[in-house]
Amino acid sequence: MSNLKLIVFLFFLYVNSLFSQNVFHYKWYVNGALREGKLIYEKEIDQAVYIDLVSSENLENIDHGKEIKLEKGESATVVNASTSWNDRYYYKNQNRLKFTEDLLKKGFLINDSTLLVKWTLVDESKQIDGFSCKKAITNFRGRNWEVWYTPDIPMYYGPWKFYGLPGLIVSAKEENEKFWFQLTKIEVNPTAKIPVVDTSHLKKVTLKQYDELMTEFFESDLFSSSKGQNNEPYKRNGVELTYEWE
């Protein structure tokens, strides 16, 4: 093996080991509110979790307990964690996604089984915070996104529900700039483990079932009277506007 080939081989071996256990920190702008998020990846099991830190609690409060199965037949494992249900957990295994939510103080574990992000890779590049980035675009559930990712960090998973790019997402912005993500820090942690809350007390539903519950609530007399309004058809205005079954 020539010296050049040896140097290249050792470099990619170093990069591969460097990003086997990591915590990627993001800023997440959501309709005027700025909050933090963390993407944790375990290469050995090829799984990741994105934690939307809605509350002021942080990862240091998580208690890593014994692993248990999410459900019979599922490959993902969970550990006990003590944290507020205000935080959102997005568990990823390839294109399979389950995430936590709450509605009227009731917790849900939602199976997003129709998830599909179709990327178009664009022949454009630029530097962002020292990273050599390439551009990708997608229309995901009714919103157009412009994303910049770095192939120098071969990460399949991204913030929120994003996945499937040939590199770590450094920046993602919705065209109206109501929603965006920005990578702020990479924490190399060889002992990092995916924290997953105990889901035994959560109601298991599909995304479609949860959307039906949301619609029922927002069109209810209870919600209308609390806002001093008449009943009106529920119209989504969040990060997702449409779904695959519509």
Phi, psi and omega in degrees: 000129180292162180300320181296314180297323179295317179298315179297317180298315180294325179297312181290330174295320179294313180299318181298318180285327182298322185254027177281327177226113186211162170235120180255123185263136181230152162263137181234115179264122185231101174048050177095350179250138180248124178221172185258158175213158180225132175254119180248131184234133173245109184293324185301326180250001180050052178226155180216159172224133171255126182250115175273106187277076179292320181274178180274358180287159183227177186293340181294341180276355185282132180260113180279105181258198182285152182281142174223161181280142175299303178209162178301129179090350179275145181271340182286148176245160179229156173233157179293143178215142177254105181204166181285145176287357173292333176284145181251133180246125179245105183267127187236136173217101191057235180264012177269135184220133168230141181217158181263148176209167172222147179220121183055043177066020175247131184274145180229146167248114191254128178266108181270072189283345180263008184299127176206115178253115181259112183265146167245117180278130185251140181279065175222149180214156175196166178266131175230113179052040178087354178266136172278114189243151173241158187260144172218151178228156177202151166255109183244112176050048171094358179234140178270129182240140169248124187234140173242127183231157179248117177294346179294339177240097186288082183244118182286329185263155179224188179291159177055233182263002184289145177196168167096002177270154180277041179172164183292134176287122178263325181210139176218130184221131174282147192301330178270002178060027173278339181220133173203158177236146176218124175294130182244335183197147172243120181254109179279116185221097182300341182257007182297134178236152179287116177274126180228132184287159174291116185262009187297332182263004181269148176279125181271122180219162170277166178298322179296317178297319179294320178297323177295322177295318177299315180299315180300318181293310185289343176260006184279160176297325181300312181291317182297317181293326179292334179261357182067034183234164171279158178299130178227153177301138181287129178235123182292141175223018180271201183291337176245127183254329181224161178231164188295334184276357183267000000 
